[in-house]
Each structure stands twice: as structure tokens, then as C-alpha cells.
Amino acid sequence: MKRLSMRRLRANAVRYILLAVGTVISVLPMVYMLSTSLRPNGALYEYPPRFFPKWEAITLENYAYILSQSKFYLNFINSVFVSVTSVGVAALVSSAMAFVMGKFSFRGKKLLFGFIVLTMIIPGTTMIVPQFELASNLGFVNRLEGLIPFYVAWVIPFSTFMIEGFMENIPNEITEATYIDGANVLTVYGRIALPLAAPAIASVSIFNFLTAWEEYPWANTVINDTQLRTLPIAIAGFFGQHQFTQWGYVFAMSVLTLIPVVLVFITCQRFFVQGLTAGSVKG
């Protein structure tokens, strides 16, 4: 018994040490970003370097400068519009596809589902050239709403894959009873499937929001107008300004950009946990 207890104690100690190391590695960059945003731009190059600024050196001038720029609010509104619209459209389309895949049997279903899974492993950056040609032909270049169809297309395979497992677990007795009462497919989908699949839809919507909110390469490729820039492009605009990068402004804007992400995660945390566990148990 003593040997067994010692083994468990050592195993728990190893787990906690690994968790502590992982936490430090994950949190340290964010702490450094916050500490740098609270010091003057020139203080970043002081010697010897300091990870945390001195108490008397803490300043909010970087945040004051960012918040005084009208273009920051414009970039913020652009990001909110693109992200929220993309999340809404993706949730509707992917949940409908997942409902069909999970509750209906038809020829070619496995092939279609395999194709959806296959598209998940293709990096989006490898498709920038054909996507740009498609955007040019459709007139989506240098248009803010032109980002939305591509963001939706990127996240639909993952969203459908995650929601489909949840749709399968909806009892057939519920949907069949609704059909017997005279409901059609759209009614079952809208009044039965969507409410029951809300946790799964909310959990994937968090990832979809992060994808649209933080995306840089594609937005920087198709958006040229400064009035249409999203926040990631605006942050990159501080690099190399005035012959050197103003890291205080960069990190201050990055911290402000993270606030909506944190709020979304806190608000949808319970749905996130439910969505990850939903569909993991069959029957």
C-alpha cells in the first residue's frame, strides 16, 4: 500500500509539474505583452533589459495614443462586422449540413463526409492564389464583405464535423414524433435540432470567431483601402513606422484586440465545455 501511495504521489507530482510548466509557457508571452504595453516605447531598449517595468515607470500613454486614433475604432468595427457575420453564416450552414449528415441516410453520404474531413487538412494559405483569382472574378477584392464568404468556407468543414456527432445523438423518437405531428424538415431543423445542438454550435462558433478575428494573410492580400482594414492589418501597420517598430503601440493595440476574445470565451465558456463533451458518447 505504501509503495502504491508513493507511486501515485510521484505521478501526481509529475502531472502538476508538467501543468505548471505548460501554464508558464502559455501565459508568459501574454504577461510580457501586457508589461511592454505599460512602458514607454524607448524603455523597451533599456539595458539591462527588464521583464516587468518599474512601478514608477508604468504609463498608459500607449493606450491613450491608440484610443485617440479614430482609425482604431474603424478597424475595430470592421473586425466585428466580418467576424460576427462570418460566425452567424457559418453556424447556419454547418448546422444544416450536420443535421442532414447526422439524421438522414442517402447514397454517397460516406464519400461526402470523407471529402469534408479531407478539406480540413488543407492549409488555407496554400490556396491563396486560386482564392485571389476567384475573389477577383467575383468582385470581392478590396471589399470588406468579400472576406466573409472565404472565412465561412474555411470553417464550415471543421464546424460540420464537430456538430454532426451531436446531431447523431438527438433521439430519433423526438424527430419522428415531430414529423408525425405534421412538421416538415425545416421545422424539425429549426425548432428541434438547432435548440438541442446549441452547445455544439456555440463551441465551434468560438473557434470560428477566433479564426475571423485574428486572420491576417488573406485580409492583407485582398484589402488595400485603409478604411477597410481589420485589426490584425492595423497592428501590422505599426511595424517599421518612423524607421523603427513602436512596440508599445503594437502591444497596447494587441491587448485591446484580445479583450473581445476574452469576453466571448467567458460568455460562452459553459457552452464550450458542453460542446466539447457532446457527441463523445454514443447512444
N, C-alpha and C positions, 0 to 999 in steps of 0.2 A: 504493500500500500504506500509506503514511504517513497519507494522508487517511482511508482506511478504518479504520485503527487509532485515529485521533483521534475519528472518529465513534463507534466502539464504546466508547472511553473516556468520551466525553461521555454516551452513552446509559446506560452502567453507572453513571456518577456521578449522573445524574438518578434512576435507579431506587433507588439506595442512599439518596439524599436523601429521596425520597418514602417509602421504607420506614422511615427513621429518624423522619420527621415523624409518620407513621401510628402507629408504636410509641409515641412520646412521648404523642400524643393519647390512645391507648388505655390506657396504663399510668398516666398522671398522676393520674386520679381515684382509682385504687386506692391509689397511694402516699399521696395526701392523706388518704384514708380511714384508712389504717394509721397515719399520723403523728398524726392527730387523736385516734385511739383511745388513743394513748400519752401524752396530755397531760391534765391536769385539765380539768373542764368549764369552769371560768372562764377558762382560758388561751386558749380559742378567741376571746374578745373582746378580747384584749390589743392594744395599739397601740404601735408599728406591728405589723401582723399578720406572722406568721412561717409559712412553708410547712412547715418542719421545726422541731420543738421543740428547745430547748437540751438538751444531753446530761444536765445535772443536773435538768432538768425532766421527763424521761421517767418515767412511772409506769405501773404495772399495776393501778391501783385500779379503773379502769373494767371490766377483765376480771374482777377479783376480785368486783366487785359483781354482774356478770351471772352468773358461775358460782356465786355464793352463793344465787341465786334458784331455788327448786325449780320454779317455773313455766317457767323456761327449758328444763329437761330434759323437762318435759311437752310443751312446744311442739315441742321437737326430735323427740321420739318420734312425735308426731302427724304432723310433716312427713315423717319417714322412712316411717311406715306408709302414708300417702297416696301418696307418690312411688314407693316400691318396688312397691306393689300396682298402681298405675296403669301403671308401666312393664312389669310382667310380663303384665298382661292385654292391654295394647296390643300387645306383641310377639307374643303368641299369636294374637290376632285378625287383626292386619295381615299377619303372615306367612302365615296360612292364606288370606286374601283374595289376597295377592300370588301365592301358589302356584297358586290357581285361575285368576287372571288371566294368569299367565305360561305355564302349561303346558297349558291347555285352551282349546278354541275352542267358542264357543256363541253363539247368537243374542242380540244386544243387548250384546255384550262391549264394543264401542267406545263405545256410549252410556253404559254403566255406568262405564267408565274416565273418560269425559269428565265425568260427574257427580262422580266422586271428585276430579278436578282442579278442578272448579268450586267445590267446597266449601272448597278450600284458600285461596281468595282472599276469603272472607267473614270479616271480623274477628269474633273471638269476643265482644267487648264489645257489638257491635250486637245480639246475641241474648240479652242478659242478662234482659230482661223475659219473653220466652216461655220461656226456660230456668228462670226462677224459678217461673213458673206450673206448668211440668212437674214441677219438684222438689217443689212444694207438693202437687200431686196424687199424687205417688209417695211422699210422706212422707220426703223426703230433706232437708228444711230442719232446720238445727241438728243434723245428724248427720255425723260425720266420714267415715263410709263413703259418705255421699251425694255427696261430692266426686269419688269415683273414677269413676263412670260418665261424668260430664261431661268430666273430664280425658282419659279414654280416647277419647271421641267426638271431642274436639278434635284429637288427634294421629293418629288412625287414617288419615285421608286422606293426610297427608304421609308417614307410615310405609309405607303400602301403595304409594304412588307410588315411593318410593325402593327398596323391596325387590323390587318387581315386575320392574324391569330386571335385577336379579341373578338372579331365578328364571328368566327367559327364557334366560339364558346357561348354565344347567345342561344338559349334553348330554342329548338325548333318548335316546341309547343306554343311559345309566345307568338312567333311569326305566323304559324299555321292558324292559330285562333284568330289572329287579326285578319288573315285572308278569308276565313270563314264568315267573319262579320261584314265582309263586302269591301275591305280595303284593297287598294292596288299596291303595286310595288313601291311607288313613290311615297305613299302614305306609310307603309311599313318602314321604309328607309328613314323618312323624316321624323316620324313620331315614336318609333320603337328603336331602331338601330342607332341613330345619332345620339339620343339621350343616354342609352346604355354604354355606348362607346366613348362617351365624353372624356373619361380619364385617359384613355389611349390617345385620343385626338389631341388633348391638351399637352400630353407629354411630348409627342412628336412636334407639336407646334412650338415648343420651347427651342428645340434644335433648329427648326426652320427659321425661327426669328433670329437666332444667333447667326445662321448662315447668311441671311439677307442683311442683317445689321452690320456684320463685320466684313463682308465681301469687298475686296479691293481690285483684283486684277481685271475682272470683266467690266466693272463700273468705270475704271480708269481707261479702259480700251474704247468704250463707246460714248463716254460723256466727255465733251470738250468745253462746253459752256460752264463758266464758273458759277453761274446762278443755279445750275442743276447738279452740282457736286453733292455727294453724300459725305458723311462724317469721315470715313476712312481716307477718302481722297483729300479732304480738307486737312487732316492730320499730316498726311504726306507732304502737303504744300509747305509746311514749316521746315522741311529738310533742305538745307543749303541756302536758306534765305539770309541775306546780308553777309554772305561769304562764310557763314558757319551755321550749324544747326542750333536753334534755340530750344534746347532740351526742356527747359522749364515750361515753355508754352506747349511743347509736344506732350509732355506727361500730364500737364494740367488738363488739356483737352481730352487726353485719353481717359483720365479719371472721370471727367464729366460724361464721356461716352459710355462708361461702364455703369453709370447709375441706372439707366433704364433696364439694362440687362439684369442687374441685381434685383430690381423691383419686380420684373417679370418672373424671375426664378422664385423669389419669396412668395409672390402671389399664387403661383401655380405649383408650389412645392408638393402639396398634398396630391394633386393630380399627377405630378411627375412620378412620385413613388408608386401610386396605384397603377399608373400606365406601364411602369417597368415590370411589375409583378403580374399584371393582367395578361392572360393568354399563356402564361408559363405552365399552367396545369390544365391538362385536357380533361374533358368530361364534365 
